[in-house]
Amino acid sequence: MSGFVLITEAPAVPNTTEVMTPSETELETYYTSTERVIMACVLIFCIILTFIGNSLMLWSIKFVPALQTVNNVFLASLCLANLINGFFTMPFIVSSMLSDQSPKKVWILIPKHLQ
């Protein structure tokens, strides 16, 4: 039995009732302002690509009769969902990246009782 280790004591379990969350100052200093601007520029580029690519795909499915199949209806549904995501969620992420405050203080759509 040289390959087995016998454990006589159970390892100490940390207290799971305390939740470890980083403070706002730790979150704000996680990225420098230059890194936040670079990430925001990349996301803005992704928003533009989302709009162009999905719009072209929806346009081609609508106006090219050979592409009007049942499978492409599902593809058009995915394109529409991606457009909605690009227009309604990504701009809020960019605005929170560029601000110096936490996202709870920047996003105006969060109700007051949740801030």
C-alpha positions in Angstrom: 0.0 0.0 0.0 2.8 2.4 -0.7 0.8 4.3 -3.4 -2.1 5.2 -1.1 -2.3 8.0 1.5 -4.6 7.7 4.5 -6.2 10.9 5.6 -7.2 10.9 9.2 -8.5 14.5 9.5 -11.0 16.3 7.2 -9.6 19.6 5.7 -10.9 22.8 7.2 -13.9 24.2 5.4 -14.1 27.9 5.1 -17.2 29.7 6.4 -19.5 29.8 3.4 -22.0 32.3 4.8 -19.6 35.2 4.1 -19.6 36.3 0.5 -16.3 37.7 -0.8 -17.0 40.5 -3.2 -14.5 43.0 -4.5 -15.0 46.6 -3.4 -15.8 49.3 -6.0 -12.3 50.7 -5.8 -10.9 47.3 -6.7 -13.2 47.0 -9.7 -12.4 50.5 -10.9 -8.6 49.9 -10.7 -8.9 46.6 -12.4 -8.4 48.1 -15.9 -6.6 51.3 -16.7 -8.3 54.0 -18.6 -6.3 53.2 -21.7 -7.4 49.6 -21.6 -11.0 50.6 -21.1 -10.9 52.9 -24.2 -9.3 50.1 -26.3 -11.9 47.6 -25.2 -14.7 50.1 -25.9 -13.3 50.8 -29.4 -13.2 47.0 -30.1 -16.9 46.7 -28.9 -17.9 49.7 -31.0 -16.3 47.9 -34.0 -18.2 44.8 -33.1 -21.5 46.7 -32.9 -20.8 48.1 -36.4 -20.0 44.6 -37.8 -23.1 43.2 -36.1 -25.3 45.8 -37.8 -23.7 45.4 -41.3 -23.4 41.6 -41.3 -26.9 40.9 -40.0 -28.6 43.5 -42.1 -27.0 42.1 -45.2 -28.0 38.6 -44.3 -31.6 39.7 -43.6 -31.7 41.7 -46.9 -30.4 38.8 -48.9 -32.9 36.4 -47.4 -35.7 38.8 -48.1 -34.8 39.7 -51.7 -33.2 36.6 -53.2 -35.9 34.0 -53.8 -33.5 31.1 -53.8 -32.6 31.8 -50.2 -36.2 31.8 -49.0 -36.2 28.3 -47.5 -37.4 27.0 -44.1 -33.8 26.7 -42.9 -33.1 30.3 -43.7 -36.1 31.4 -41.7 -34.3 30.1 -38.6 -31.2 31.9 -39.8 -33.2 35.1 -40.2 -34.5 34.7 -36.7 -30.9 34.4 -35.3 -29.9 37.5 -37.3 -32.8 39.5 -35.9 -31.9 38.3 -32.3 -28.3 39.3 -32.9 -29.3 42.7 -34.2 -31.5 43.3 -31.1 -28.5 42.3 -28.9 -26.2 44.6 -30.8 -28.5 47.6 -30.4 -29.9 47.2 -27.0 -27.2 45.6 -24.8 -23.8 46.4 -26.4 -24.1 50.2 -26.2 -24.8 50.0 -22.4 -21.7 47.9 -22.0 -19.6 50.5 -23.9 -21.0 53.3 -21.8 -20.2 51.5 -18.6 -16.6 50.8 -19.8 -16.0 54.4 -20.6 -17.3 55.8 -17.3 -15.3 55.9 -14.1 -18.3 54.8 -12.1 -19.7 51.4 -11.4 -22.3 50.1 -13.9 -25.1 50.4 -11.3 -24.5 54.2 -11.1 -24.3 54.6 -14.9 -27.2 52.6 -16.3 -30.3 54.7 -16.1 -32.6 51.7 -16.7 -31.9 50.1 -13.3 -34.7 50.9 -10.9 -33.7 53.1 -7.9 -34.4 50.3 -5.3 -31.8 48.0 -7.0 -29.0 50.6 -7.0 
